[in-house]
Amino acid sequence: MLCPEVWNFKAPESNFSIKRCSPHESDHLNVINNFNYNHLVSVVLPDTLKVPESLSLSETNDCDYYKITNVKLSEFVAKDFISSFVNSGNLYVLSVGTRIDCDNCAAVTPTAQLILNVNKSTYQTLGLEGSVSHFHSLAADRYIVTVDLKAKHFRPGKPNYERTKACLEKISHDVIVTWEPKSEEICPSSVAKYFHDLGYDVDLCQVKAKSHMVHSVKVPSVQDDYDFVEWLGMVALQGNVTDGEPDNYVTTYQTPEPNQQVGQIKFLQWRGFFTTTQIARFYNKLSEYRRNHNCDWVAMYVQGFSDSPIAWKGEEHHFYTNGDNSYTFVLTNDHVITFTQKCSRKRYNNKRKGKPL
């Protein structure tokens, strides 16, 4: 049997865009605010030997979050919960240990939307009104249910509320939760105590940090193209960027030109559950660091969760071809260059017509 020509397989479709703007513009804030579920933050600092403690710890301070085991989704529509947390701050909830292409997934957004992405059998037994998934196909029946937790008609005593709460009793998930109260006098851990008092197992989760240094490396000039982002990825993966002689039999990487030799590059990375507020705060710290240390440029990479029910601007997320959703900021003296990666929006043809079952 002949081996398939795997090198002829097309790469999964995705959307990669580049935008350059002035540091004084707010485009970067729009990018940050349009992407709610952030899992990983990385930073590349060229020609840097020692990173100030204020920068290295800024993403780990006040970024704790909580894992709640086997919580019923009906808890998120309870009157006391909506009053205490949904209406009193920015709440982020995301199911974990679930796969968006074949399992049931759930999330609560800071805009007070409870979103379920469920399979056909769950949708039929759930009893709530929803819509066919944007990526619905014969091979994978998926349905979306959205509950507006701040809707005026959604309150105890109303038929829709009581029915929704009863239906959500049927579904339980392990979830991660973080909450940003409106008042600084209220502790964000209040959400953990709330679920602990209800009898759920609640675990404190902390950000995992790591770093490494690359010495005697060539750094390409900052360009508005994919090659520069690829080089940043090689640094993050600790790939060989020392530019050896090309080899016909071994894969090698050549630093894009023009480039210049620098002493070292510092790479920092944090993995956890980050809110848009925390990402924006860290961006400002990084921008301040570049100005104070007169760096030619610094880079910041943010990656989302592969299995979150929503991605950009609340759009439905999927993982049939790829789940790559991320963005990179490159801050220079004169510009902020934004590289945005969005997973494929490919629709899957379906011969069936009509409303979902």
N, C-alpha and C positions, 0 to 999 in steps of 0.2 A: 504493500500500500504506500502510495506516495504521500509525503508530508504536504499539508496545505501551505499555500503561499501566504503565510500570515503577514508578510510585509506589505501585501496589497490591501489589507483590511483598512478601511477608513477610520480615522480617529473619531471619537464621539463628538457630535456637534456641540458647540458652545459659543458664547458671545463674549468677545474680548474687545473692550473699548479703551481709548486713551483720551484724556482731556487735560489741557494745561490752562492754569488760571493764575491770577495774582494772589499772593499770600494774604492780601487784605480782603479778598472775596470770601463768601461763605459757602462756596460749592462743596467743600469738604464736609461741612456740617450736614448738608443734604444727603450726602452719601452715607455718613454715619447714622443719621436718623432713619434712613430708609431700610436699615438692616438690623433687625432686633436681636437675633439669637447668635451671639458671638462666642466662639469656642476657643480660639487661639489668637494670640497677638505676638508678633515677632518684630524685632528691630535690628537693623544693620547700621553700625556706626563706623565709617572709614577712618583710618589713621587715628585710632583711639586706643589708648592703653588702659586707662582707668576710668570707670564710669562713676559719676557722683552717686552717692547713696540715695539721694532724693529721686533720681531717675530709676535706678535699679529696683527700688522698693515701691515706686508709685503705683504699679499695677497689682501689687499684692496686698497693699493696705486697703482695708475696707472693701475687699472684693470677695469675702466669704459668701458661700451660698449653702443651701440645705437640700438633702435628699430625703424625700418622704416615701416610705415603702407601702405599696399596695393601697393607695388612697382612692376612695370612691370619688368620681368626678362630680357627684352631687354636692360634695363639700364646697366646691368652688362657686356654687350658685346659692349657697345658704345666705340668708338675710344678714346675719352678723358678719360673715366673711366679706360680703360685698361692701357693707358699710365701713368695716374696719380697715380693709386693705385695697379693694378695687377703687373705691371712691376717695381714698385718703393717700394715694401715692401711685407710683408706677410699679405694677406687678408683672413679673416675668415667670411663667411656668412652662416647663417642657417635659414631655414624657421621655424616659430613657430606657435603653434596652429594647427598643422597638425599631423596626425597619420600615421605612416609608413605602417600599414597593410591595410589601406583603403582610405587614402587621397593622394593627390599629394604633394610630398616633394621636396625641392631643397636645394642645398648647393654650395658654392664656396670654394674650398680648397686653402691652401697656396701654393700648387703646380700649381695653375692656372687652375684647372679643374672645370667647371660648370657641376654639376651632377643633373639630374632629375630622380626621382623615381615616376612613374605615373601609373594610372590605364589604363585599355584598352580603354575606351572611349576617354580619353584625348590623349592617344598615337595615336589613329586613326585620330583625328582632328588636332593634332599638326603639322604633316607634316615633322618631323625630323626623320632621321635614328637612330635606336637604337637597343637594343638587349633584348631578353627575360630575365626576372629576374631569378637569381639563384634559387629563391624560388617560381617560377611560378607554379600555380596549376589551376585546373578547377574551383575551388571555388574562387580563387583570382588571376585574370590576372594582372600581374605587368610587367612593362617594364622600362628599364634603358636607358637614353640618356646622353651621355657625350660630352661636348664641350671643346676642348683644346684652352684656350684663348690666349696662347702664340705660337700657331702653325704659321709657316711662311706664309702659304696660307690663314690664317684667318685674313683678313684685308679688310677695306672698298674698294668697287669696285669689289671685287671678288664675283662670283655667290654664292659660299657656304656661305660666310659671310652675304651677303644681304638676302639670303633666311633664314638663321638661325635667324637673327635679326627680320625679319618680323614674323616668326613663334613664337618667344618668346614674341611678343607683346600680344599674346593671353592669357598669364598666368601671374597672379599677386599673390603676397604672402606678408604676414607680415613676416619680417625677422629681425634677430639680426645681428649686424655687429661690428667687431673690426678690426683695422688695425694697423700694426707695420711698420712704415716707415723705410727705410734703413738709412736715415740721422736723427740724433738727433736734427737737427735744424728745422725739420718739425713736426708740431703738429699732433698727431694721430686723433684729432677731425676734421681734414680736410675732412675726409670721411663723417662726419655728415653734415658739411657745404655744401658739394657738393650736397647731396640729398635735403637739405633744400632749396638751390638756385633753384633746379628743381621744387619746389613746393610741395614736400612730407612732411608729418608730421613725424618729427624726435624727439624721446624722449630719454633723457639720462637715462641709466639704471646703477645702482650702485650695488656693491656686498653686499649681505646680510650676516651678520656675527652673530653667536651665540656661546655660550659656557656654560659649566656647570662643576661642580666639584663633584667627587665621593669620599666620605670619608671612612676611615677604611675598606679597601678592600683587598682581596687576589689577588695577581698578579701571574699568571702562569709563569714558565720559558719559555723563547723564544724557540719555537720548529718549525721544518720545517713540520708543519702539519696543517690541517684544523681547529683543535680545538682552536689553538691560534687566528686565524682570527675570528672564531665564538665568542670568548671571547671579542675581540676588538669590534665586532658588538653589543654585549650586552652593553658594555660601551657607545657606540655611541647612542643607543636607550634608554639609562637610564633604562635598565632592572635591575632586582633584582639580583645583583651579590654578595650579602652578605652571601650566602650559608646557608640557613635555613635547617631544617630537611626535608628529602624527604617525600613527601606526595603521597599517592596512588591515590588521587582524584584531586589534584591541580598540574599543571605543575610547576616544579622547575628546577633551573639551578645549576649545580655543577661546580665550577671552576676546570679546569684541574689540575692534579698533575704532577710533584711537583709544589708547589706555595709558596709564602711568603707574609706576611702581610706588607702593606705599609700604610702610613698616608693618602694620597689622590692621586687622579688621575685627571689631567686637560684634558678636552676635548674641542677642538676648531673646528669650522666648518665655511666654507664660501661657498655661493651659488651664481653662476653667469655664466659668459661665459669666460673661461680661455684659453689662447693660450699655446702652448707647451713651448714657451720661458718663460712665467710667471710661469708655473709649474716647470720648471728646475731651475729657480731663487729661488723659494720658497724651493725646495729640498736642494739647497746649504745653504740657511739660516737655515734650520732645522738641517742639518748636522753640521754646525758651532755651533749651540746652544747645540747640544748633546756633542760635544767635550769640549766646554767652561764650561759646567755645570756637566761634568763627569757623564752623565746619562748612565745607563747600556744599555738602548735602548730607542728609540722613534719610533713611527709608523705614517705613512702618507697614507691616502686612497684617491684615485681619481676615480670619477665616471663620465661616459659619459652621453650624452643625449639619452633617450630611443628611440626617433624618428628621429635621424639623418640618412640621406641616406647612409652614410658609417660608418664603425667602424674601425677595426684594419688594418693598412697598406693600407687603401683605399678600403678594401673589402666591399662588399655590406652588409648592415645591414637589419635586419628584426625584426618583433615582433609577430611572429605567436605562438611561445611557450614561449619565454621570451626575454627581451631586455637587459639582464644584461651584461654590459661591464664595467669592472673596474680593478684597480690594487692597490695593497698595498705594500708599502715599509716598512720593519722593519730594522732600522739602529742600529747595535750593535758596540762594540769596534772592532771586527774582521771581521764582515761580513755585507753585505746588502742582506736580504732575500726578494725576489720578489714573491708575490702571484698574479697570473693573472687569472681573471674571464672573459671568453668569452661566448657569447650566442651560442645557438645550431646552427650548420651548417647543420642541417638536410635538405635534399632535399625532395620535395613533388612530388610523382609519378604523371605523367601526361600521359594520354593515347594518347593525340594528338601529332602528330609529324609534323616536318616541320618548316618553318619560321613563325615568328609572323605576325599577320594580319596587 
